Each structure stands twice: as C-alpha cells, then as structure tokens.
Amino acid sequence: MGLLRATGTIGGLTLVSRILGMVRDMLVARYLGAGLASDAFLIAWRLPNLFRALFAEGAFAAVFVPMFNRTMAEGDKLEPGSGKAAAVAFAGQILSVLLPVVLVFTLIMMVAAAPVVWAMTGGFPDGGPEKFDLAVNLTRITFPYLALISLVSLLGGILNSLDRFWVNAAAPVLLNVCMIGAVIFFRGDTPVETAYTQAVAVTISGLAQLLWLMWSCRQAGVVLKLGMPRLSPQVKRMLALIGPAALGAGAIQFNLLISTSLAARFLPQGAVSYLYYADRLNQLPLGLIGIGVGTAILPALSRQIGSGNEAAASHTQNRALELALFLALPAAVALCISAVPLIRGLLEHGAFTAADTIGTAGALSAFALGVPAYVLIKVLTPGFYARQDTKTPVRVAVFSMLFNLVGNLVLIWPLGHVGVAVSTAVAAWVNVLVLYWLLHRRDQLRMDARFKTKAIRIIGASAAMGVALWFLNPLLDPYMAKSVTERVIALMLLCGIGGLVYGVAALVLRTYALSELRSLFRRPSKTN
C-alpha cells in the first residue's frame, strides 16, 4: 500500500491548513485575547465543531467509506465496471436522508442555543449575563456550519474512496482563509465585535467548502441525485452503525467538551481560552499524522478484510502504527519540553499577555503527554470500522470519557486547568491500550517484531531530541517576545535544530532505512 504517499497527500494539505489555522489563532489571540469575548466565541465554536467531529467527519467517514467501497467492489464483481455507479447511487440515497435530518437538527439547536450553552457553561458564573448572552448569539450564528459541513463530509468520503484524497484534505484551508480574511478586513473596534465577524466567517466557510467539493465531485464524474428520503436496507444499516461510530470516533472531542465545560464552570476567566490555544497546537500532530494515516488505511483495510486477507490487514495496520509513532512521538516531546517558547513566539502580542503564555504553556505540556495516544486512536479504530464493528470503539470511548470525567474532578482542584489537560491525556492512553488489547485478543492485530524494534529506536531518537531542546529553550526564549523577524528566526532555529537532531539520531539508530521509506511511498497496487 502507498501508505506514506497517501498520508503525505493528506498530511501535506492538512499542514497547509494547520499553518493557516495557526495564523488565524495568532490573529484571534491578538484581537480577542483570553477574556470575555474569546471565551464566549470559543464556546460557540466548540458546539458545531463537536457535532462536526462526531457525525459529519468522524462517524460519517468511519461508516460511509467502508460501505461505499464494499458497494463498489460488489458491483464490479457482478458486472465489471458497474461498481462506481452502484456506489454513487447508494451515496444519493444517503444524501436524500441526510439533508433533511441535518437541516432540522440545525434549526432545533439554533432555537435551543440558550439552554445548550447554559448546560455547557453553567451560565458562566465568572462572566455574568453579558458573557452568556454573547455566547448564545454567537452559537446561533455558527451552527449552520454543521449542516454545510455534513454535506461536505459525504462528498469528501466519496472522493476519498476514489483515491482523490487531496480534494477533501484541501477543504479545511477555506475555513482558515475565511476566518483570517474576517479578522484582517472586517474586525470590529472591540473584541466583542471581532467575535461576531469570526462567527459569521465560520458559516461562510462551510458554504465555500461545500461548493468546492460539489465542483470536485462533478470533475470526478460523480453527480448525486436528490430524491425522496427512503430507508433502504443499506441506509438502515448505515444509520444503525453511525450512532455508535459517533461516540467511538468522538472520544477525544467528548473529553475536550468535558474539559471545556468544567473550566467554564469552576475556573477563573481565561481558563477556557488557555485550554483552547494549547489544544490548537496539541491537535497539530493529530491532524497531520493521525487523521492522515487513519484516512489512508481505511479504504485499504476495507478491501483487504473484505477479500479475507487478514494477514495483509494486520501488516497494513502494523506499518501504520509504526509510521504514526515515528512522527507523533517526537512531536509530543517537542510540545512538552518547548511549550513556553513556542506559545510565546506564536501568540504573545497584543491582548495576549505574558501571563496568558504561562497559563497556555502549562496546558500544552500536559496535553502533549497524550499526543501519541491521540494519533494511535485514529490508527487503531479503522481496524474495527473496516470490519463494520462500530459498537466496540464506542464502549471503549464511553469508558475513556468516564475515566476522564473522574480524572478532571480529581485534578481540577489542585492543578486547575493544567489538571484538566493531564486528565485528557491520560484518558487517551487508556483508550489506546483498551483498543489494542481488544484487537490483540481477537487475533486481528499483533505487534510484529519489526514494529517492536523500531519503537525502541524511535524512543531513543526522541529522547536525544528532547535533551537538545532542553538546552536550546533558555537560549532562544528571550527572542520569542521581540520583533516578528526575531520571533520567526528563533522559532525556525528551535524547530529546525530539534528536527535535525531527531533525524540524525533516527539515522544513527537505524530507525528507518531509505529502502523502507521508498517502499512506504510506492503507489498502491490494485491487489491491496
């Protein structure tokens, strides 16, 4: 399988999106800071993001892509060349049911915004009615994004199944372009006015992404026909699978929602913003690595398992775990050790103060402990979804969420918002261990000798990089609060030297041979 090629395609475009997202967050931090307007907007943004992650992207992709691929394969068996038409017809049935459902749900959530926000925040005890009312108004503006992005996910799942990964991966770039444009050209004179422009930009970006995917599908010869909603056997099967998949795929999002809600209720003003900004950096490896690898292996696993080739499926997942760890572990070490200079260099200016840097960096160091786990969850869950088992990941996710809730309640009092981040990271590792244990017990996945050997070498190379960063931090941190040019140079030196040390250590320890990297980068064969 062309694992590195597909992951590189998705991850490369995700990198562009995340860089733009970081530019967006720098601008938002500058003009909103970490106070009333920022907390209110981030709560309003969290709600549609949660449902997007649960249903529109996480669950929908996990269930729809294997079913679309299976329908295509079965159609080709009956009549060679007819599989794509059969799969597109199935997608049209899904669209006819999905559209009215998401429209009604979006309208309900917009009407019920006040009680929903109150349930999340307790009415913002620290901010008063003004903060609560602002969050409610912003939520009503941002929630149509959910309906739009749900349709985007359907079209993106079709294009992923046709191995056009880059099109769907490019769509989030439009979100960041819209939000950056809003804060540069349409921001208000106050943080509250700027928060309103950001909320409007969110919904406009959803429309832009939908138009982009519609055009791309047409270019790929895919035109969906909208008919009367009909619960065909395939649609019923998908609806039965999507609920459990939503909880399974959204474990991280649920844990973040729990963390945000507790911070809004029990911690001082600014805690919600500290957790958000820290999580934005923390999510960077997940977007580049976890989602990229997970998205790349799901179609291949579905084909391999569907053809009864369990050995090939196990090999595919071992290589995916290996690649994910190779990229995620050094990212975790860097974010944990260099949290202060990274946050200072990226965010500390304008309304974002030095105190905000310290608060955000503490959360980032704690979140970073779970970075490999967040990534590995995305690599392990396709092993269940490719077998159309969506119930097992949901049971594991519920257990993880309960663990996180207890951890939050225990750690929030002595450690504040940092305790919330620690609990989230530990809960992610619990999720990973249980998922792997279940696959191992079913004899569906076993760590092979190659993975075990490389894991030890990856740990060694990451440790070498960590030591280098520890000595670099005090040398470069003073430059992180100076001019833009000095910040950029200091950040490039910090990241560049850290990456160079990791690369050299990986070569010395023979973590990957060039021939192995070339084999990962080959185009997938038709037999996979």
C-alpha positions as MATLAB code, in Angstrom:
seq = 'MGLLRATGTIGGLTLVSRILGMVRDMLVARYLGAGLASDAFLIAWRLPNLFRALFAEGAFAAVFVPMFNRTMAEGDKLEPGSGKAAAVAFAGQILSVLLPVVLVFTLIMMVAAAPVVWAMTGGFPDGGPEKFDLAVNLTRITFPYLALISLVSLLGGILNSLDRFWVNAAAPVLLNVCMIGAVIFFRGDTPVETAYTQAVAVTISGLAQLLWLMWSCRQAGVVLKLGMPRLSPQVKRMLALIGPAALGAGAIQFNLLISTSLAARFLPQGAVSYLYYADRLNQLPLGLIGIGVGTAILPALSRQIGSGNEAAASHTQNRALELALFLALPAAVALCISAVPLIRGLLEHGAFTAADTIGTAGALSAFALGVPAYVLIKVLTPGFYARQDTKTPVRVAVFSMLFNLVGNLVLIWPLGHVGVAVSTAVAAWVNVLVLYWLLHRRDQLRMDARFKTKAIRIIGASAAMGVALWFLNPLLDPYMAKSVTERVIALMLLCGIGGLVYGVAALVLRTYALSELRSLFRRPSKTN';
ca = [
       0.000    0.000    0.000;
       1.218    3.525   -0.781;
       0.826    4.447    2.897;
       3.366    7.244    3.007;
       2.172    8.639   -0.336;
      -1.481    8.809    0.761;
      -0.570   10.045    4.239;
       1.760   12.637    2.709;
      -1.003   13.890    0.418;
      -3.499   14.260    3.257;
      -0.925   15.390    5.798;
       0.691   17.915    3.446;
      -2.572   19.697    2.744;
      -3.525   19.406    6.396;
      -0.183   21.059    7.189;
      -1.132   23.989    4.963;
      -4.496   24.190    6.720;
      -2.930   23.960   10.186;
      -0.345   26.635    9.383;
      -3.164   28.905    8.256;
      -5.049   27.859   11.376;
      -2.101   28.941   13.481;
      -2.025   32.284   11.676;
      -5.739   32.571   12.404;
      -5.204   31.769   16.093;
      -2.382   34.312   16.320;
      -4.703   36.985   14.931;
      -7.584   35.918   17.172;
      -5.275   35.936   20.202;
      -4.111   39.425   19.270;
      -7.590   40.941   18.850;
      -9.674   38.808   21.233;
      -7.049   37.966   23.861;
      -8.026   35.407   26.520;
     -11.007   37.078   28.159;
     -14.772   37.510   27.873;
     -15.109   37.720   24.073;
     -12.596   34.924   23.470;
     -14.208   32.533   25.966;
     -17.692   33.205   24.518;
     -16.604   32.693   20.903;
     -14.693   29.510   21.714;
     -17.751   28.010   23.422;
     -19.878   28.924   20.368;
     -17.231   27.411   18.086;
     -16.887   24.271   20.225;
     -20.526   23.208   19.723;
     -20.676   22.893   15.910;
     -17.106   21.573   15.982;
     -18.167   18.818   18.383;
     -21.045   17.646   16.205;
     -18.888   18.010   13.087;
     -16.236   15.752   14.618;
     -18.812   13.255   15.908;
     -21.153   12.893   12.956;
     -20.081   14.868    9.914;
     -16.446   13.753    9.750;
     -15.542   11.130   12.357;
     -18.578    8.837   12.337;
     -19.664    9.511    8.778;
     -16.254    8.742    7.305;
     -15.822    5.688    9.531;
     -19.114    4.129    8.385;
     -19.698    5.537    4.908;
     -16.259    4.898    3.347;
     -16.212    1.111    4.045;
     -19.847    0.752    2.856;
     -19.179    2.810   -0.293;
     -16.068    0.721   -1.073;
     -17.906   -2.531   -0.406;
     -20.813   -1.499   -2.649;
     -18.337   -0.580   -5.386;
     -16.487   -3.903   -5.049;
     -19.699   -5.945   -5.073;
     -20.959   -4.083   -8.149;
     -17.716   -4.786  -10.009;
     -17.992   -8.493   -9.148;
     -21.488   -8.705  -10.622;
     -20.612   -6.659  -13.685;
     -17.088   -5.305  -14.194;
     -17.066   -1.515  -14.374;
     -20.512   -1.053  -12.775;
     -19.313   -0.708   -9.179;
     -18.842    3.052   -9.232;
     -22.376    3.687  -10.492;
     -23.832    1.420   -7.787;
     -21.801    3.158   -5.087;
     -22.837    6.625   -6.328;
     -26.491    5.541   -6.286;
     -26.022    4.436   -2.661;
     -24.488    7.835   -1.853;
     -27.537    9.514   -3.417;
     -29.804    7.551   -1.073;
     -27.718    8.711    1.881;
     -27.907   12.335    0.729;
     -31.699   12.170    0.465;
     -31.910   11.089    4.114;
     -29.023   13.173    5.452;
     -30.106   16.572    4.134;
     -33.489   16.899    5.899;
     -32.075   15.424    9.109;
     -29.208   17.895    9.425;
     -31.419   20.842    8.463;
     -33.972   20.016   11.163;
     -31.266   19.331   13.751;
     -29.517   22.612   12.966;
     -32.763   24.585   13.351;
     -33.500   22.884   16.691;
     -30.030   23.676   18.015;
     -30.270   27.313   16.919;
     -33.626   27.723   18.697;
     -32.367   25.906   21.798;
     -28.983   27.685   21.879;
     -29.570   29.298   25.291;
     -30.244   26.105   27.284;
     -27.491   24.263   25.404;
     -24.888   26.924   26.217;
     -26.096   27.039   29.830;
     -25.706   23.251   30.096;
     -22.119   23.576   28.863;
     -21.068   26.560   30.964;
     -23.453   26.881   33.899;
     -24.181   30.386   32.631;
     -20.524   31.471   33.004;
     -20.562   32.162   36.766;
     -17.409   34.269   36.393;
     -18.578   36.393   33.431;
     -22.172   37.314   34.181;
     -25.148   37.699   31.796;
     -23.170   39.641   29.170;
     -20.788   36.766   28.533;
     -23.594   34.193   28.467;
     -25.743   36.233   26.050;
     -22.763   36.759   23.764;
     -22.036   33.002   23.678;
     -25.695   32.266   22.837;
     -25.783   34.790   19.980;
     -22.502   33.526   18.542;
     -23.716   29.919   18.753;
     -26.786   30.750   16.659;
     -24.539   32.285   14.012;
     -22.026   29.417   13.869;
     -24.363   26.423   13.986;
     -25.410   26.408   10.281;
     -21.794   25.389    9.659;
     -22.763   21.916   10.875;
     -25.370   21.365    8.139;
     -22.987   22.566    5.447;
     -20.012   20.530    6.647;
     -22.160   17.390    6.921;
     -22.769   17.557    3.167;
     -19.061   18.267    2.642;
     -18.231   15.073    4.527;
     -20.499   12.971    2.314;
     -18.861   14.295   -0.844;
     -15.395   14.022    0.716;
     -15.992   10.382    1.646;
     -16.837    9.625   -1.990;
     -13.656   11.295   -3.231;
     -11.513    9.515   -0.599;
     -12.983    6.199   -1.767;
     -11.943    7.094   -5.307;
      -8.390    7.760   -4.006;
      -8.737   11.533   -4.558;
      -7.562   12.272   -1.032;
      -6.157   15.722   -1.773;
      -9.506   17.311   -2.650;
     -11.144   16.636    0.705;
      -7.918   17.399    2.581;
      -7.778   20.826    0.923;
     -11.299   21.848    2.018;
     -10.388   22.982    5.585;
      -7.991   25.520    4.072;
     -11.082   27.514    3.081;
     -12.218   27.698    6.720;
      -8.971   29.321    7.766;
      -8.867   31.633    4.750;
     -12.372   32.911    5.567;
     -11.599   33.457    9.257;
      -8.267   35.143    8.540;
      -9.928   37.414    5.995;
     -12.640   38.292    8.504;
     -10.217   39.293   11.242;
      -7.966   41.278    8.872;
     -10.591   43.117    6.826;
     -13.815   43.074    8.846;
     -12.838   43.029   12.528;
     -14.593   45.498   14.822;
     -13.247   48.141   17.151;
     -13.797   45.905   20.200;
     -13.131   42.207   20.930;
     -16.892   41.561   21.037;
     -17.416   42.978   17.525;
     -14.490   40.932   16.241;
     -16.010   37.805   17.791;
     -19.172   38.395   15.726;
     -17.159   38.669   12.494;
     -15.409   35.390   13.300;
     -18.731   33.630   13.889;
     -20.083   34.818   10.531;
     -16.847   33.720    8.818;
     -17.280   30.188   10.197;
     -20.624   29.714    8.457;
     -19.462   31.342    5.213;
     -16.512   28.937    5.163;
     -18.901   25.983    5.350;
     -20.649   27.196    2.205;
     -17.298   27.701    0.451;
     -16.202   24.146    1.306;
     -19.485   22.697    0.042;
     -19.173   24.493   -3.300;
     -15.556   23.275   -3.650;
     -16.500   19.628   -3.025;
     -19.533   19.811   -5.350;
     -17.327   21.083   -8.167;
     -14.652   18.443   -7.438;
     -17.212   15.610   -7.484;
     -18.542   16.808  -10.810;
     -14.960   16.802  -12.165;
     -14.641   13.196  -10.975;
     -17.834   12.234  -12.806;
     -19.897   11.967   -9.616;
     -23.314   13.626   -9.592;
     -25.656   12.727   -6.741;
     -29.397   12.676   -7.340;
     -31.589   14.012   -4.536;
     -34.823   12.045   -4.163;
     -37.449   11.347   -1.542;
     -35.917   10.011    1.691;
     -36.143    6.210    1.636;
     -34.896    3.809    4.277;
     -33.400    1.143    2.043;
     -31.603   -1.818    3.685;
     -28.234   -0.123    3.084;
     -29.422    3.166    4.585;
     -30.844    1.336    7.614;
     -27.528   -0.453    8.037;
     -25.636    2.810    7.939;
     -27.983    4.507   10.413;
     -27.566    1.558   12.779;
     -23.790    1.891   12.608;
     -23.388    5.666   12.689;
     -24.586    6.279   16.259;
     -22.010    4.023   17.903;
     -19.371    5.259   15.453;
     -20.064    8.851   16.517;
     -19.242    8.088   20.124;
     -16.256    5.931   19.190;
     -14.733    8.429   16.763;
     -15.509   11.390   19.003;
     -13.917   10.243   22.248;
     -11.277   12.984   22.090;
     -13.896   15.624   21.281;
     -16.123   14.470   24.137;
     -13.193   14.634   26.522;
     -12.399   18.167   25.326;
     -16.053   19.147   25.763;
     -15.995   17.836   29.329;
     -12.758   19.732   29.978;
     -14.124   22.970   28.481;
     -17.370   22.722   30.449;
     -15.584   22.186   33.756;
     -13.187   25.054   33.026;
     -16.115   27.384   32.233;
     -17.925   26.433   35.435;
     -15.172   26.193   38.043;
     -12.050   28.022   36.844;
     -11.260   31.754   36.531;
     -11.867   33.717   33.324;
      -9.311   32.848   30.685;
      -9.090   29.129   31.501;
     -11.303   28.194   28.536;
      -9.001   30.193   26.237;
      -5.831   28.669   27.738;
      -7.169   25.176   27.035;
      -8.268   26.131   23.518;
      -4.973   27.699   22.435;
      -2.991   24.815   23.952;
      -5.213   22.266   22.245;
      -4.759   24.009   18.892;
      -1.018   23.280   18.991;
      -1.668   19.886   20.505;
      -4.047   18.964   17.650;
      -1.434   19.759   15.002;
       0.190   16.281   15.094;
      -3.256   14.664   15.206;
      -4.322   16.464   12.038;
      -1.065   15.887   10.181;
      -0.386   12.309   11.279;
      -3.354   10.596   12.927;
      -6.082   11.719   10.565;
      -3.758   11.347    7.577;
      -2.710    7.774    8.385;
      -6.174    6.754    9.569;
      -7.854    8.109    6.438;
      -5.237    6.498    4.193;
      -5.526    2.980    5.631;
      -9.333    2.712    5.937;
     -10.086    2.005    2.226;
      -7.177   -0.473    2.038;
      -8.203   -2.267    5.247;
     -11.789   -2.487    3.985;
     -10.625   -4.122    0.746;
      -8.173   -6.492    2.470;
     -10.643   -7.636    5.127;
     -13.457   -7.860    2.581;
     -11.333  -10.241    0.500;
     -10.468  -12.318    3.591;
      -6.793  -11.339    3.670;
      -6.370  -10.844    7.429;
      -2.580  -11.178    7.248;
      -2.344   -8.243    4.839;
      -4.682   -6.203    7.048;
      -2.529   -6.865   10.111;
       0.610   -5.914    8.171;
      -1.040   -2.697    6.965;
      -2.024   -1.704   10.487;
       1.424   -2.517   11.904;
       3.080   -0.284    9.328;
       0.541    2.446   10.064;
       1.253    2.228   13.803;
       4.970    2.316   13.082;
       4.721    5.396   10.876;
       2.364    7.143   13.305;
       4.724    6.598   16.249;
       7.749    7.687   14.187;
       6.074   11.053   13.538;
       3.988   11.551   16.692;
       6.446   10.777   19.493;
       8.992   13.499   18.606;
       6.107   15.950   18.212;
       4.932   15.110   21.727;
       8.415   15.572   23.174;
       8.859   18.929   21.431;
       5.463   20.306   22.509;
       6.006   19.181   26.095;
       9.562   20.453   26.578;
       9.384   23.636   24.491;
       5.820   24.721   25.337;
       6.770   28.146   26.768;
       8.961   29.400   23.888;
       6.513   28.030   21.305;
       3.486   29.769   22.861;
       5.425   32.977   23.492;
       6.743   33.132   19.940;
       3.410   32.335   18.311;
       0.797   34.071   20.463;
       2.242   36.592   22.917;
       1.386   40.005   21.487;
      -1.500   42.463   21.595;
      -4.195   41.354   24.038;
      -2.373   38.063   24.743;
      -0.101   38.709   27.751;
       2.944   37.006   29.298;
       0.638   35.584   31.992;
      -1.511   34.088   29.239;
       1.627   32.478   27.788;
       2.444   30.736   31.073;
      -1.159   29.575   31.531;
      -1.403   28.220   27.981;
       2.059   26.602   28.056;
       1.173   24.648   31.202;
      -1.876   23.204   29.484;
       0.127   22.444   26.322;
       2.808   20.490   28.195;
       0.097   18.382   29.816;
      -1.893   17.841   26.618;
       1.316   16.854   24.796;
       1.733   13.808   27.031;
      -1.172   12.307   25.124;
      -0.144   13.251   21.567;
       0.974    9.727   20.562;
      -2.250    8.344   22.049;
      -4.473   10.791   20.135;
      -2.740    9.708   16.925;
      -2.786    5.965   17.662;
      -6.534    6.051   18.351;
      -7.043    7.231   14.767;
      -4.884    4.353   13.519;
      -6.459    1.614   15.670;
     -10.153    2.414   15.195;
     -10.126    1.692   11.410;
      -9.365   -1.915   12.411;
     -12.876   -2.061   13.858;
     -14.666    0.124   11.306;
     -13.270   -1.832    8.346;
     -14.987   -4.896    9.869;
     -18.198   -2.854   10.293;
     -17.826   -3.105   14.072;
     -18.760    0.326   15.411;
     -20.020   -0.835   18.813;
     -16.682   -1.842   20.294;
     -14.968    1.546   19.836;
     -17.990    3.261   21.409;
     -17.805    1.084   24.510;
     -14.118    1.905   24.809;
     -14.845    5.599   24.221;
     -17.531    5.701   26.918;
     -15.141    4.061   29.378;
     -12.458    6.598   28.416;
     -14.880    9.504   28.875;
     -15.921    8.302   32.327;
     -12.256    7.914   33.238;
     -11.601   11.452   32.009;
     -14.551   12.869   33.955;
     -13.336   11.314   37.195;
      -9.780   12.472   36.469;
     -10.978   16.018   35.793;
     -12.954   16.180   39.016;
      -9.961   14.899   40.984;
      -7.237   17.036   39.338;
      -9.047   20.322   38.617;
      -8.891   21.405   42.242;
      -5.145   21.006   42.944;
      -3.873   21.717   39.393;
      -6.542   23.988   37.865;
      -6.714   23.988   34.059;
      -3.450   22.000   33.854;
      -5.156   19.163   35.756;
      -7.907   19.149   33.128;
      -5.296   18.709   30.377;
      -3.459   15.952   32.294;
      -6.699   14.007   32.710;
      -7.494   14.312   28.999;
      -4.049   12.958   28.051;
      -4.238   10.005   30.444;
      -7.755    9.141   29.240;
      -6.451    8.999   25.656;
      -3.791    6.455   26.659;
      -6.430    4.363   28.399;
      -8.428    4.415   25.152;
      -5.406    3.257   23.119;
      -4.494    0.415   25.472;
      -8.012   -0.990   25.546;
      -8.445   -0.734   21.739;
      -5.178   -2.577   21.121;
      -5.941   -5.199   23.767;
      -9.286   -5.980   22.122;
      -7.793   -6.279   18.615;
      -4.999   -8.448   20.017;
      -7.426  -10.701   21.910;
      -9.448  -11.243   18.725;
      -6.233  -12.141   16.878;
      -6.863   -9.253   14.468;
      -3.701   -7.298   15.309;
      -0.398   -8.258   16.859;
       2.679   -6.064   17.100;
       5.212   -7.739   14.849;
       8.949   -7.911   15.541;
       9.708   -5.063   13.154;
       7.350   -2.701   14.993;
       8.780   -3.567   18.418;
      12.349   -2.982   17.252;
      11.538    0.316   15.595;
       9.513    1.546   18.580;
      12.587    1.271   20.832;
      14.708    3.169   18.293;
      12.055    5.875   17.905;
      12.014    6.374   21.680;
      15.808    6.719   21.694;
      15.832    9.275   18.859;
      13.033   11.275   20.521;
      14.927   11.318   23.822;
      18.019   12.712   22.075;
      15.919   15.489   20.546;
      14.348   16.244   23.930;
      17.748   16.788   25.536;
      18.753   19.165   22.720;
      15.541   21.190   23.107;
      16.019   21.411   26.876;
      19.322   23.241   26.359;
      18.003   25.328   23.438;
      14.964   26.731   25.279;
      16.739   29.258   27.549;
      18.930   30.432   24.655;
      16.037   31.169   22.278;
      13.168   32.109   24.613;
      14.303   35.754   25.067;
      13.905   36.317   21.308;
      10.333   34.940   21.230;
       8.832   38.187   22.581;
      10.694   40.576   20.273;
      10.056   41.666   16.679;
       8.292   39.443   14.155;
      11.566   38.780   12.345;
      13.350   37.731   15.536;
      10.427   35.523   16.542;
      10.381   33.771   13.182;
      14.139   33.167   13.230;
      14.026   31.870   16.811;
      11.095   29.544   16.057;
      12.822   28.256   12.917;
      16.010   27.575   14.869;
      14.132   25.811   17.664;
      12.126   23.597   15.296;
      14.944   23.159   12.769;
      17.625   22.124   15.253;
      15.200   19.862   17.095;
      14.151   18.191   13.842;
      17.766   17.857   12.706;
      18.802   16.173   15.959;
      15.865   13.764   15.689;
      16.651   12.973   12.058;
      20.340   12.319   12.752;
      19.541   10.215   15.822;
      16.984    8.222   13.821;
      19.574    7.516   11.116;
      22.271    6.590   13.638;
      19.872    4.227   15.413;
      18.712    2.862   12.027;
      15.082    3.617   12.784;
      14.236    3.650    9.085;
      16.334    2.607    6.107;
      15.919    4.599    2.899;
      14.667    1.456    1.149;
      11.885    1.111    3.734;
      10.798    4.704    3.237;
      10.741    4.157   -0.531;
       8.534    1.058   -0.095;
       6.085    3.059    2.024;
       5.962    5.746   -0.672;
       5.156    3.430   -3.582;
       1.812    3.724   -5.284;
      -0.763    1.218   -4.012;
      -1.245   -1.874   -6.123;
      -4.664   -2.979   -7.304;
      -4.432   -6.195   -5.299;
      -4.383   -4.477   -1.908;
];
